[in-house]
Amino acid sequence: MKVTLADFVIANGYDRTLSILSEGHLDLTQQTQVVTLSRDDAPTAFPEHAVRSLPLHYSVCFPPCDSLEDAMMQSRTVPVTCPQGGVLVEEHAGVRVTYAQAWVTAIRVQRMGVTNRFEFSLMATRPDIATPSPLALMNINEVANLYAITGLTGGGATKLDGLVTADVLPGFQMDVFVSIGALNQLATFRLYEGTDATNTDPDSGPVIVRPADYATTTNEKVWKRLDA
């Protein structure tokens, strides 16, 4: 499970492992505006404007440090560098829960030799559940091998322009094996912010593919082939 607060990684599912308890409870509270109108004795509620909040707790074991001194310094620096608040995101098994606002209520450190366990306690509000696109679920720090892509344009799951990019950050990079200039070849594409038009002819300039979900002012991103 991956958990991030603003730009800070609380858990990543690899070396910052989240402890999942077999038993536990979660209390969601909701604040709803209720008023009594002057001509009506019955109260009127506005649940469409209600705010939901959840107290969340994450017990995370960080990777072992090289020495006891390093572990001590980590126990000091991690709580300090953790943001005071921001957008909180939980991701697991293709599901993403986003909390529009969250803030730290406490951080506790348990030192175990060269290993530290951090207990992050937060209050989070306005949860929203969404299913990210396939690319958004991939690690942006690695080059993806999209072997299923067989062409640059034409839409659909097997064409580069058919991939959903609205929730993909610029900088995402992938390798595809497609026909470019009538030659089947391995090509590396990177997602950039931009308004460039599609060009699949390498003799006419850089190879650029505008995604089908490109939208002015909301998703101005294009695929650009990196120099061979």
Backbone bond lengths (Angstrom), bond angles and torsions (degrees), N, CA, C in turn:
res aa  C-N    CA-C-N  psi(-1)  N-CA   C-N-CA  omega(-1)  CA-C   N-CA-C  phi
1 M - - - 1.459 - - 1.521 108.72 -
2 K 1.330 116.54 137.17 1.456 121.95 179.63 1.518 109.33 -109.92
3 V 1.329 115.72 132.40 1.459 121.42 179.40 1.517 108.29 -132.62
4 T 1.338 116.77 127.01 1.458 120.97 178.43 1.521 109.97 -130.20
5 L 1.316 115.95 143.09 1.461 123.20 173.86 1.518 106.86 -120.50
6 A 1.353 115.71 111.79 1.466 120.58 -172.29 1.531 107.61 56.55
7 D 1.330 118.95 -120.83 1.465 121.29 -179.96 1.527 112.01 -102.12
8 F 1.321 117.54 13.94 1.459 121.85 -176.51 1.523 109.78 -103.19
9 V 1.334 116.83 129.84 1.465 122.12 179.85 1.523 108.96 -89.92
10 I 1.326 116.20 111.57 1.464 120.89 175.62 1.525 109.81 -79.37
11 A 1.332 116.97 -47.85 1.466 121.92 177.53 1.522 107.87 -142.02
12 N 1.337 116.40 143.71 1.466 119.93 -179.21 1.525 113.28 -124.44
13 G 1.314 117.65 -1.96 1.458 120.35 178.80 1.516 114.34 81.01
14 Y 1.345 117.44 0.62 1.465 120.85 -179.77 1.528 110.24 -117.83
15 D 1.332 116.32 -81.94 1.459 118.52 -178.90 1.528 112.40 -100.82
16 R 1.309 117.52 -14.28 1.462 121.17 170.91 1.534 106.15 -107.57
17 T 1.322 115.30 91.21 1.460 120.34 -169.65 1.521 110.77 -95.58
18 L 1.318 115.08 133.88 1.451 122.41 -179.54 1.522 110.20 -90.01
19 S 1.316 116.78 129.14 1.458 121.13 177.61 1.523 108.70 -80.50
20 I 1.337 116.85 125.31 1.453 122.94 179.13 1.520 108.29 -106.78
21 L 1.324 116.10 115.70 1.454 120.64 -179.30 1.516 110.38 -80.27
22 S 1.339 116.86 142.90 1.467 120.91 178.68 1.523 111.67 -73.57
23 E 1.332 116.72 -24.72 1.452 121.13 178.03 1.516 109.21 -127.48
24 G 1.310 115.54 147.92 1.449 120.18 179.42 1.507 109.90 169.22
25 H 1.321 116.31 175.89 1.444 120.34 178.00 1.526 109.18 -142.63
26 L 1.308 114.91 161.09 1.457 121.32 -178.85 1.521 108.02 -139.58
27 D 1.318 116.20 128.22 1.463 121.04 -177.56 1.522 110.07 -111.40
28 L 1.319 115.09 108.41 1.467 120.09 174.50 1.523 108.48 -90.49
29 T 1.319 116.66 127.18 1.457 120.83 177.12 1.525 109.09 -113.69
30 Q 1.316 115.09 151.08 1.467 120.72 -177.99 1.523 109.76 -132.16
31 Q 1.330 114.14 130.39 1.461 120.66 175.75 1.525 107.73 -104.51
32 T 1.323 115.44 116.64 1.460 121.29 -176.84 1.522 109.75 -119.65
33 Q 1.306 115.73 130.86 1.460 119.93 177.85 1.526 110.09 -70.74
34 V 1.322 116.79 127.84 1.461 123.01 179.60 1.531 108.37 -130.14
35 V 1.315 116.77 127.76 1.468 121.45 179.27 1.529 108.80 -132.06
36 T 1.305 114.53 156.72 1.458 121.23 174.30 1.521 108.38 -111.01
37 L 1.320 116.05 113.89 1.453 120.67 -178.11 1.531 110.49 -70.37
38 S 1.328 115.52 153.01 1.471 120.51 -174.87 1.517 113.00 -62.45
39 R 1.325 118.88 -29.42 1.462 122.04 -177.48 1.530 112.47 -103.14
40 D 1.321 117.09 12.94 1.461 120.16 -176.96 1.520 108.27 -142.71
41 D 1.337 116.17 123.85 1.462 119.60 -179.76 1.527 111.94 -74.41
42 A 1.322 116.47 -23.37 1.469 120.01 -178.22 1.529 110.43 -80.59
43 P 1.314 117.69 138.76 1.462 119.76 177.98 1.532 112.07 -68.80
44 T 1.307 115.55 149.19 1.465 122.31 177.10 1.522 109.03 -116.05
45 A 1.319 115.77 126.99 1.466 120.95 -178.77 1.527 110.13 -104.85
46 F 1.329 115.28 154.93 1.459 121.92 179.38 1.538 108.59 -125.20
47 P 1.341 116.59 71.64 1.471 119.51 -177.15 1.515 113.74 -64.71
48 E 1.349 116.97 -23.02 1.463 118.28 178.81 1.523 112.13 -65.57
49 H 1.319 116.59 -17.24 1.468 120.58 178.01 1.531 112.03 -109.17
50 A 1.325 116.13 13.20 1.462 119.84 -178.02 1.527 111.04 -69.99
51 V 1.320 114.99 156.19 1.459 121.80 177.89 1.522 108.55 -118.57
52 R 1.328 116.12 122.84 1.458 121.63 176.99 1.518 110.24 -98.81
53 S 1.317 115.65 143.28 1.455 120.14 -179.73 1.523 109.90 -137.86
54 L 1.333 115.13 150.82 1.457 122.02 -178.14 1.531 109.45 -137.33
55 P 1.329 117.87 130.25 1.462 119.50 168.80 1.527 108.65 -81.54
56 L 1.301 117.32 122.19 1.461 121.52 -175.63 1.520 110.12 -118.01
57 H 1.332 114.11 146.73 1.459 120.43 -178.62 1.521 109.26 -134.76
58 Y 1.320 116.48 131.57 1.466 121.64 179.61 1.534 108.67 -126.34
59 S 1.320 115.67 122.31 1.461 122.18 174.99 1.521 107.34 -104.30
60 V 1.323 116.55 110.72 1.461 121.57 -170.65 1.523 110.60 -124.10
61 C 1.330 115.51 127.83 1.460 121.44 176.26 1.525 108.54 -95.63
62 F 1.322 117.10 119.09 1.457 122.33 178.30 1.531 109.75 -83.60
63 P 1.344 117.71 159.30 1.469 119.91 179.97 1.522 111.16 -64.32
64 P 1.341 117.42 152.80 1.469 120.54 -179.32 1.529 111.82 -60.19
65 C 1.312 115.53 144.05 1.460 121.48 175.62 1.535 109.51 -87.91
66 D 1.320 115.68 169.78 1.469 119.72 -177.67 1.528 112.51 -75.69
67 S 1.317 117.41 -24.63 1.462 120.11 -177.19 1.519 109.80 -151.95
68 L 1.316 115.75 167.93 1.458 120.48 176.98 1.521 111.21 -63.86
69 E 1.329 115.61 -35.69 1.466 119.29 178.50 1.529 110.86 -64.99
70 D 1.345 116.64 -41.53 1.463 119.89 177.95 1.528 110.74 -64.33
71 A 1.331 116.46 -38.94 1.457 119.87 179.27 1.525 110.80 -64.49
72 M 1.330 116.55 -38.95 1.455 119.62 178.30 1.527 110.88 -63.99
73 M 1.340 116.72 -43.37 1.461 120.17 179.68 1.525 110.89 -66.23
74 Q 1.346 117.24 -37.20 1.461 119.91 177.37 1.520 110.96 -63.08
75 S 1.330 115.96 -38.71 1.458 119.59 179.70 1.524 111.25 -64.36
76 R 1.313 117.45 -22.52 1.466 121.54 177.85 1.531 111.23 -88.61
77 T 1.333 116.38 -43.17 1.465 119.66 -169.89 1.532 113.29 -77.93
78 V 1.345 117.40 -36.14 1.469 119.11 -177.22 1.529 111.90 -61.18
79 P 1.348 119.45 -49.50 1.465 118.04 178.67 1.530 112.88 -61.34
80 V 1.329 117.08 -33.39 1.462 120.26 -178.17 1.520 111.48 -73.00
81 T 1.339 117.07 -39.01 1.462 120.60 -177.71 1.516 113.41 -81.16
82 C 1.331 117.32 -15.35 1.465 119.78 176.36 1.525 108.69 -65.36
83 P 1.340 118.82 130.17 1.469 120.57 -179.27 1.522 111.44 -60.26
84 Q 1.318 115.93 153.12 1.460 119.91 177.82 1.526 111.07 -69.87
85 G 1.337 116.21 -26.80 1.457 120.14 179.22 1.512 110.90 -177.56
86 G 1.323 116.13 178.54 1.462 121.73 -179.47 1.516 110.08 150.62
87 V 1.316 115.89 -162.03 1.459 121.33 177.88 1.522 108.88 -77.26
88 L 1.322 116.43 130.03 1.466 122.27 179.46 1.521 108.80 -107.45
89 V 1.346 116.48 133.11 1.460 121.20 -177.87 1.526 109.24 -129.55
90 E 1.333 116.07 130.46 1.461 123.07 173.15 1.526 108.15 -114.72
91 E 1.338 117.89 132.39 1.463 121.68 179.75 1.519 109.91 -133.10
92 H 1.338 114.39 134.05 1.470 119.63 175.63 1.518 109.03 -164.78
93 A 1.330 116.07 133.49 1.470 123.72 172.74 1.530 111.99 52.68
94 G 1.316 116.79 42.35 1.456 120.45 175.39 1.513 115.36 80.39
95 V 1.326 117.59 8.63 1.465 121.26 178.53 1.529 108.53 -118.99
96 R 1.319 115.42 136.71 1.463 121.03 179.70 1.528 109.14 -123.73
97 V 1.339 115.58 127.43 1.463 121.85 173.53 1.527 107.38 -109.96
98 T 1.328 115.42 122.41 1.458 120.94 -179.22 1.523 109.57 -113.82
99 Y 1.318 116.22 128.39 1.458 122.23 175.63 1.526 107.08 -105.52
100 A 1.330 116.44 119.21 1.457 121.05 -173.33 1.518 112.36 -59.72
101 Q 1.313 116.72 -30.60 1.461 120.23 178.50 1.519 109.40 -147.30
102 A 1.317 115.52 134.35 1.460 120.95 177.04 1.516 108.27 -146.95
103 W 1.322 115.68 151.91 1.450 119.42 179.94 1.525 109.89 -144.96
104 V 1.308 114.92 151.11 1.461 121.66 -177.95 1.523 109.55 -75.66
105 T 1.322 115.65 133.57 1.459 120.37 173.14 1.525 111.22 -105.64
106 A 1.332 116.90 -27.47 1.465 120.41 177.68 1.522 109.33 -168.26
107 I 1.322 116.25 150.12 1.467 122.86 171.98 1.527 107.02 -133.82
108 R 1.314 115.99 122.40 1.463 121.62 -179.52 1.522 108.47 -116.06
109 V 1.330 116.45 140.09 1.465 121.68 -179.46 1.524 109.66 -116.82
110 Q 1.329 115.26 129.51 1.460 121.45 173.84 1.514 108.11 -112.11
111 R 1.311 116.44 113.24 1.457 121.13 -178.93 1.515 110.25 -88.51
112 M 1.358 115.19 129.72 1.467 121.90 -179.85 1.527 107.76 -131.14
113 G 1.335 116.15 77.07 1.457 119.70 -176.13 1.518 110.94 68.47
114 V 1.337 116.52 -121.37 1.463 120.39 -179.46 1.526 112.00 -90.61
115 T 1.331 116.90 4.02 1.459 121.29 -178.78 1.527 109.82 -115.23
116 N 1.319 116.21 139.36 1.457 122.16 178.67 1.521 110.88 -116.17
117 R 1.315 115.64 137.89 1.454 121.66 171.31 1.529 107.81 -111.45
118 F 1.336 114.53 125.93 1.462 120.35 -177.85 1.529 109.51 -107.56
119 E 1.316 116.17 133.27 1.454 122.99 176.77 1.530 107.70 -107.60
120 F 1.341 116.21 104.79 1.459 121.39 -179.74 1.527 108.98 -96.52
121 S 1.312 117.33 121.97 1.462 122.47 175.45 1.527 108.63 -113.41
122 L 1.342 115.69 128.06 1.452 121.03 -177.30 1.525 110.70 -136.14
123 M 1.312 115.21 158.42 1.449 122.59 167.90 1.527 106.64 -112.27
124 A 1.341 116.15 125.64 1.463 121.05 -175.96 1.520 110.05 -123.28
125 T 1.333 115.64 143.16 1.466 120.40 -178.48 1.524 110.95 -128.00
126 R 1.337 115.17 161.23 1.455 124.73 175.77 1.536 112.24 55.21
127 P 1.341 117.83 60.97 1.474 120.11 178.21 1.520 111.77 -70.52
128 D 1.321 115.43 144.49 1.458 121.49 177.83 1.518 107.83 -142.25
129 I 1.333 117.16 130.98 1.461 122.23 -177.97 1.524 109.57 -104.77
130 A 1.316 115.76 133.89 1.464 120.89 179.25 1.522 108.92 -145.98
131 T 1.329 115.51 158.94 1.456 121.86 175.13 1.515 108.38 -104.67
132 P 1.320 119.03 109.88 1.463 121.00 -177.77 1.522 111.81 -66.18
133 S 1.309 115.61 159.86 1.457 121.11 175.65 1.531 109.63 -69.50
134 P 1.344 118.00 161.66 1.471 119.99 -179.17 1.529 113.16 -56.17
135 L 1.333 117.61 -39.91 1.463 119.65 -179.20 1.522 111.33 -68.34
136 A 1.333 116.93 -37.15 1.458 120.57 -178.61 1.523 111.99 -64.90
137 L 1.334 116.40 -23.72 1.458 120.68 179.54 1.523 112.25 -81.48
138 M 1.330 117.00 -13.26 1.456 120.75 -178.40 1.525 110.72 -85.12
139 N 1.310 116.02 160.10 1.461 122.74 -178.95 1.526 109.37 -77.87
140 I 1.340 116.37 116.21 1.451 120.60 -178.43 1.528 111.89 -67.85
141 N 1.323 117.53 -16.43 1.460 121.37 -179.18 1.528 112.64 -83.81
142 E 1.324 116.85 -0.68 1.457 121.15 178.78 1.524 110.21 -124.56
143 V 1.314 116.80 153.61 1.460 122.06 176.58 1.526 108.46 -83.45
144 A 1.323 116.54 121.89 1.460 121.25 -177.18 1.527 110.45 -82.74
145 N 1.317 116.36 141.70 1.466 122.10 175.76 1.522 108.18 -102.10
146 L 1.333 117.21 96.55 1.465 121.08 -177.28 1.527 109.16 -95.16
147 Y 1.317 115.15 78.93 1.463 121.80 -176.93 1.522 112.52 -67.65
148 A 1.348 117.35 -20.03 1.463 120.38 -178.01 1.525 112.41 -78.11
149 I 1.321 117.92 -13.08 1.470 121.11 179.38 1.524 108.78 -79.48
150 T 1.335 115.95 120.51 1.468 121.12 -176.77 1.519 113.56 -113.44
151 G 1.336 117.44 -3.97 1.461 120.69 -179.65 1.514 110.71 -158.44
152 L 1.326 115.47 167.35 1.460 120.32 -177.32 1.523 112.83 -88.53
153 T 1.324 117.33 -41.23 1.461 120.99 -175.58 1.526 110.80 -130.32
154 G 1.326 114.19 164.82 1.455 119.62 179.95 1.505 113.22 123.30
155 G 1.353 116.81 -10.25 1.446 120.50 177.64 1.511 113.16 75.93
156 G 1.319 116.04 169.13 1.462 120.49 179.90 1.516 112.43 92.63
157 A 1.321 115.51 173.93 1.458 121.63 -173.45 1.521 113.67 -71.85
158 T 1.337 118.30 -16.12 1.467 120.49 -177.49 1.530 112.99 -102.38
159 K 1.324 117.82 5.17 1.470 121.87 179.58 1.523 109.03 -116.97
160 L 1.326 115.09 145.70 1.462 120.16 -177.12 1.521 111.74 -60.90
161 D 1.326 117.12 -40.42 1.468 118.67 -177.65 1.530 112.38 -73.84
162 G 1.331 117.69 -10.40 1.459 120.68 -179.95 1.512 113.90 -87.55
163 L 1.322 117.54 -7.21 1.457 120.91 -179.90 1.524 110.70 -74.33
164 V 1.318 116.44 138.27 1.461 121.48 177.73 1.527 109.42 -72.33
165 T 1.341 116.06 130.43 1.466 120.45 -178.69 1.522 113.37 -125.02
166 A 1.326 117.85 -2.32 1.465 120.62 -173.97 1.527 112.05 -58.36
167 D 1.345 117.73 -35.16 1.454 120.61 -179.06 1.529 112.48 -106.99
168 V 1.335 116.69 20.30 1.464 121.99 179.82 1.523 108.81 -105.59
169 L 1.319 117.09 131.81 1.457 120.83 -178.13 1.523 111.37 -76.77
170 P 1.335 117.56 144.07 1.465 120.14 172.73 1.527 109.92 -57.04
171 G 1.318 115.76 142.38 1.457 120.70 -176.54 1.515 112.77 107.90
172 F 1.347 116.24 -13.73 1.463 119.09 176.53 1.527 109.11 -62.70
173 Q 1.322 116.77 136.42 1.463 121.63 -173.01 1.523 110.04 -130.45
174 M 1.331 116.26 142.95 1.461 120.36 -177.80 1.520 111.49 -145.92
175 D 1.329 115.64 157.94 1.460 123.33 172.43 1.521 108.81 -109.81
176 V 1.324 116.35 134.25 1.465 121.55 176.64 1.523 108.44 -135.33
177 F 1.335 115.26 152.98 1.469 120.47 175.74 1.523 107.13 -112.93
178 V 1.338 115.79 104.69 1.462 121.53 -173.27 1.524 110.05 -140.33
179 S 1.332 115.05 173.07 1.457 121.22 176.62 1.528 109.44 -89.70
180 I 1.335 115.75 121.43 1.463 122.20 176.98 1.520 107.68 -129.59
181 G 1.320 116.52 120.06 1.454 119.47 -177.16 1.510 112.26 62.68
182 A 1.340 116.50 39.70 1.468 123.57 178.66 1.525 112.78 65.55
183 L 1.330 117.07 18.90 1.458 120.71 179.65 1.522 109.64 -130.03
184 N 1.329 116.35 122.28 1.461 119.83 176.62 1.521 109.68 -71.25
185 Q 1.319 115.81 127.41 1.459 118.48 -174.16 1.533 110.73 -157.45
186 L 1.323 113.59 160.15 1.456 120.71 175.10 1.519 108.18 -83.75
187 A 1.324 116.79 128.91 1.461 121.04 -177.99 1.517 109.62 -134.87
188 T 1.329 114.90 144.72 1.455 121.80 177.60 1.518 109.40 -107.53
189 F 1.325 116.07 126.29 1.462 121.66 179.26 1.525 109.50 -117.34
190 R 1.330 114.53 146.02 1.457 121.93 178.99 1.521 108.80 -127.96
191 L 1.321 116.52 140.77 1.460 121.48 -179.21 1.529 109.64 -86.92
192 Y 1.336 115.08 126.25 1.454 121.64 -178.84 1.525 110.35 -124.02
193 E 1.324 116.24 152.80 1.447 120.08 166.10 1.527 107.72 -73.10
194 G 1.329 117.46 132.03 1.453 119.68 -178.79 1.509 111.92 170.60
195 T 1.311 114.48 170.91 1.465 121.27 -177.80 1.523 111.54 -121.33
196 D 1.330 117.33 16.75 1.457 121.03 -177.02 1.525 111.55 -60.81
197 A 1.325 115.23 146.01 1.466 120.73 175.85 1.531 109.56 -81.66
198 T 1.312 116.11 160.85 1.459 121.32 179.26 1.518 110.90 -67.88
199 N 1.327 115.62 135.01 1.463 122.06 172.94 1.520 108.31 -142.78
200 T 1.335 116.85 112.77 1.462 121.07 -178.39 1.524 112.37 -103.93
201 D 1.330 117.80 3.38 1.460 122.49 179.81 1.525 109.28 -99.51
202 P 1.319 119.61 107.61 1.466 121.27 -178.21 1.522 113.08 -63.02
203 D 1.340 117.86 -20.61 1.465 120.29 178.23 1.527 112.43 -77.09
204 S 1.343 115.72 -12.26 1.468 120.18 -178.62 1.525 112.86 -103.82
205 G 1.292 117.02 5.48 1.463 120.49 179.35 1.513 111.20 133.05
206 P 1.314 116.64 -170.78 1.468 120.42 -179.69 1.531 111.24 -59.59
207 V 1.329 115.88 142.95 1.460 120.75 178.87 1.528 108.28 -78.23
208 I 1.333 115.14 119.93 1.460 122.27 -176.37 1.525 108.55 -132.87
209 V 1.314 115.68 138.28 1.465 120.75 177.76 1.524 108.43 -127.31
210 R 1.326 115.25 122.95 1.466 120.13 176.98 1.523 108.43 -90.56
211 P 1.336 118.49 123.69 1.470 120.87 -178.79 1.523 112.37 -62.27
212 A 1.316 115.23 153.95 1.463 119.74 178.98 1.518 111.64 -65.77
213 D 1.345 117.70 -26.35 1.465 119.73 179.23 1.523 112.25 -93.63
214 Y 1.333 116.27 16.48 1.467 120.78 173.18 1.522 108.69 -60.11
215 A 1.320 116.01 135.23 1.470 119.90 179.41 1.524 108.79 -147.32
216 T 1.306 115.87 129.80 1.459 121.57 -179.16 1.520 110.51 -58.98
217 T 1.328 115.79 130.12 1.474 127.18 177.90 1.523 113.93 74.45
218 T 1.338 119.19 -15.33 1.462 119.91 -178.59 1.525 113.21 -114.96
219 N 1.321 118.42 -29.75 1.467 119.90 179.41 1.526 108.87 -151.87
220 E 1.297 115.66 63.34 1.467 120.74 -179.52 1.520 109.34 -86.85
221 K 1.317 114.56 80.84 1.462 121.40 178.85 1.521 108.93 -135.47
222 V 1.335 116.30 145.57 1.467 121.52 179.23 1.521 109.82 -137.59
223 W 1.336 115.63 155.08 1.462 122.03 174.07 1.520 109.38 -88.74
224 K 1.313 116.51 130.55 1.467 121.22 176.36 1.524 108.84 -123.79
225 R 1.336 114.34 133.83 1.457 118.11 177.40 1.523 109.39 -76.20
226 L 1.324 115.01 133.74 1.450 119.60 176.94 1.523 109.35 -75.10
227 D 1.311 116.63 151.92 1.463 120.89 -178.68 1.519 110.90 -56.93
228 A 1.317 115.88 130.64 1.466 120.56 -179.57 1.524 110.58 -70.10
